[in-house]
Amino acid sequence: MSKLYYSREEMQRLNTEKLQERGVSINDIAIIAYNQQYRYNKDIKMEDCVESVQKILSLRDIFHLVQLGAEIDRLVEEKAFKGPIQDIIASDLGVFGIDEIFGLDIARLYGAIGQTNFGDIDVNKPGIVAKLNEEGKAASAKCHTFLDDIVGAIAAAASTRVAQIWSEDEAAKLNKE
């Protein structure tokens, strides 16, 4: 039997490797988180966004969603599914919605704001999310039906995490006064 349980460090490393295999870096995701939060807080730092992405990638539920979503996309590229589901996932059919459920589940880790941030990213498709979406819809053999939503949700969660940490720091400063 193969290994079933992984440490947080292993899950982060395996998720980072899986994303890199699919053309996504931690920095790509952190840029989206940074740009989303910078609209509201000019004091945020890119390092905080990178750290938040890394932290999120070390969580067990995120590990399972990244690994499963990337594998589904890969299997679609190999035309491994049978019946209508192959074409539905390959075309990223707008009324499919299961890929958005993956994204919402990730974003939900950070409450209503995380989900709102995911909605913003899902609609506006900034940075690497746009690239993945375009590659998946092009006549190429690439499928990113799940990955574009997963990446967008990780960015949304990281953005929300940074905002929460910042607001906690501000509250601590006020309490010292």
C-alpha positions as CSV (number, residue, x, y, z in Angstrom):
1,M,0.0,0.0,0.0
2,S,1.3,3.4,-0.8
3,K,1.6,6.3,1.6
4,L,-1.7,7.8,2.8
5,Y,-0.7,10.4,5.4
6,Y,1.5,13.4,4.8
7,S,3.0,16.1,7.0
8,R,2.1,19.8,6.4
9,E,5.6,20.3,4.9
10,E,5.1,17.3,2.5
11,M,1.6,18.5,1.5
12,Q,3.0,22.0,0.7
13,R,5.9,20.5,-1.3
14,L,3.7,18.1,-3.2
15,N,1.1,20.8,-4.0
16,T,3.8,23.2,-5.1
17,E,5.3,20.5,-7.4
18,K,1.8,19.6,-8.8
19,L,1.1,23.3,-9.5
20,Q,4.5,23.7,-11.2
21,E,3.9,20.7,-13.4
22,R,0.7,22.4,-14.5
23,G,2.5,25.7,-15.2
24,V,1.7,27.6,-12.0
25,S,4.1,29.0,-9.4
26,I,3.5,30.2,-5.9
27,N,4.5,33.6,-7.0
28,D,1.8,33.6,-9.8
29,I,-0.8,33.0,-7.1
30,A,0.7,35.5,-4.6
31,I,0.6,38.2,-7.3
32,I,-3.2,37.8,-7.6
33,A,-3.6,37.9,-3.8
34,Y,-1.4,41.0,-3.5
35,N,-3.2,42.9,-6.3
36,Q,-6.6,42.0,-4.8
37,Q,-5.6,43.2,-1.3
38,Y,-3.6,46.2,-2.5
39,R,-6.8,47.9,-3.6
40,Y,-7.8,48.1,0.0
41,N,-4.5,48.3,1.9
42,K,-1.4,49.9,0.4
43,D,0.7,48.6,3.3
44,I,0.6,44.9,2.4
45,K,3.8,43.2,1.4
46,M,4.3,40.6,-1.3
47,E,6.2,38.4,1.1
48,D,3.0,38.2,3.2
49,C,1.1,37.0,0.2
50,V,3.7,34.4,-0.7
51,E,3.7,33.1,2.9
52,S,-0.1,32.9,2.9
53,V,-0.1,30.9,-0.3
54,Q,2.5,28.5,1.1
55,K,0.5,28.1,4.4
56,I,-2.7,27.4,2.4
57,L,-1.0,24.8,0.3
58,S,0.0,23.0,3.5
59,L,-3.6,22.3,4.6
60,R,-4.9,18.8,4.2
61,D,-8.2,19.8,2.5
62,I,-6.3,21.9,0.0
63,F,-3.9,19.1,-0.6
64,H,-6.7,16.8,-1.5
65,L,-8.4,19.4,-3.8
66,V,-5.2,20.4,-5.6
67,Q,-4.2,16.8,-6.2
68,L,-7.7,15.6,-7.3
69,G,-8.4,18.7,-9.5
70,A,-5.0,18.5,-11.3
71,E,-5.5,14.8,-11.8
72,I,-9.0,15.2,-13.3
73,D,-7.7,17.8,-15.7
74,R,-4.8,15.5,-16.7
75,L,-7.1,12.6,-17.2
76,V,-9.3,14.8,-19.4
77,E,-6.2,15.7,-21.5
78,E,-5.6,12.0,-22.0
79,K,-9.2,11.5,-22.9
80,A,-9.5,8.9,-20.1
81,F,-13.1,9.6,-19.2
82,K,-16.0,8.0,-21.0
83,G,-19.3,9.4,-22.1
84,P,-20.5,13.0,-22.0
85,I,-18.4,13.9,-18.9
86,Q,-15.2,13.9,-21.0
87,D,-16.6,16.6,-23.3
88,I,-18.3,18.5,-20.5
89,I,-15.1,18.8,-18.5
90,A,-12.9,19.3,-21.6
91,S,-15.0,22.2,-22.8
92,D,-15.3,23.7,-19.3
93,L,-19.0,23.9,-19.8
94,G,-20.4,27.0,-18.0
95,V,-23.2,25.1,-16.4
96,F,-21.0,22.3,-15.1
97,G,-20.1,24.1,-11.8
98,I,-18.3,21.3,-10.0
99,D,-15.0,23.1,-10.6
100,E,-16.5,26.2,-8.9
101,I,-17.5,24.0,-5.9
102,F,-13.8,23.1,-5.5
103,G,-13.0,26.8,-5.5
104,L,-15.7,27.7,-3.1
105,D,-14.7,25.0,-0.7
106,I,-11.1,26.4,-0.7
107,A,-12.3,30.0,-0.3
108,R,-14.8,29.0,2.4
109,L,-11.8,28.4,4.8
110,Y,-11.7,32.2,5.1
111,G,-15.5,32.8,5.4
112,A,-17.8,35.0,3.4
113,I,-15.0,37.4,2.5
114,G,-12.9,34.5,1.1
115,Q,-15.9,33.4,-1.0
116,T,-16.5,37.0,-2.2
117,N,-12.8,37.3,-3.1
118,F,-13.0,34.1,-5.0
119,G,-16.1,35.4,-6.9
120,D,-14.1,38.5,-7.9
121,I,-11.2,36.4,-9.2
122,D,-13.5,33.9,-10.9
123,V,-15.3,36.7,-12.8
124,N,-12.3,38.9,-13.6
125,K,-9.7,36.2,-14.1
126,P,-6.5,38.1,-13.3
127,G,-3.0,36.9,-14.0
128,I,-2.3,33.2,-14.2
129,V,-6.1,32.4,-13.8
130,A,-6.7,34.1,-17.2
131,K,-3.8,32.2,-18.8
132,L,-5.1,28.9,-17.5
133,N,-8.6,29.7,-18.6
134,E,-7.5,30.7,-22.1
135,E,-5.3,27.6,-22.5
136,G,-8.1,25.4,-21.4
137,K,-10.6,26.9,-23.9
138,A,-8.1,27.1,-26.8
139,A,-8.0,24.3,-29.4
140,S,-4.9,22.9,-27.5
141,A,-4.9,19.6,-25.7
142,K,-4.7,21.4,-22.3
143,C,-7.4,21.2,-19.8
144,H,-7.5,23.5,-16.8
145,T,-11.2,23.2,-15.9
146,F,-10.5,22.5,-12.3
147,L,-7.1,24.1,-11.9
148,D,-8.1,27.7,-12.9
149,D,-10.7,27.7,-10.1
150,I,-8.4,26.0,-7.6
151,V,-5.7,28.6,-8.3
152,G,-8.1,31.5,-8.1
153,A,-9.5,30.2,-4.8
154,I,-6.0,29.8,-3.3
155,A,-5.3,33.4,-4.3
156,A,-8.6,34.5,-2.8
157,A,-7.9,32.6,0.5
158,A,-4.4,34.1,0.6
159,S,-5.7,37.6,0.0
160,T,-8.3,37.2,2.8
161,R,-5.7,35.6,5.2
162,V,-3.4,38.6,4.6
163,A,-6.3,41.0,5.3
164,Q,-7.2,39.1,8.5
165,I,-3.6,39.1,9.8
166,W,-3.3,42.8,9.0
167,S,-6.5,43.7,10.8
168,E,-5.4,41.6,13.9
169,D,-2.1,43.5,13.9
170,E,-4.0,46.8,13.8
171,A,-6.2,45.7,16.6
172,A,-3.2,44.8,18.7
173,K,-1.6,48.2,18.1
174,L,-4.9,49.9,19.2
175,N,-5.0,47.8,22.3
176,K,-1.5,49.0,23.3
177,E,-2.5,52.6,23.1
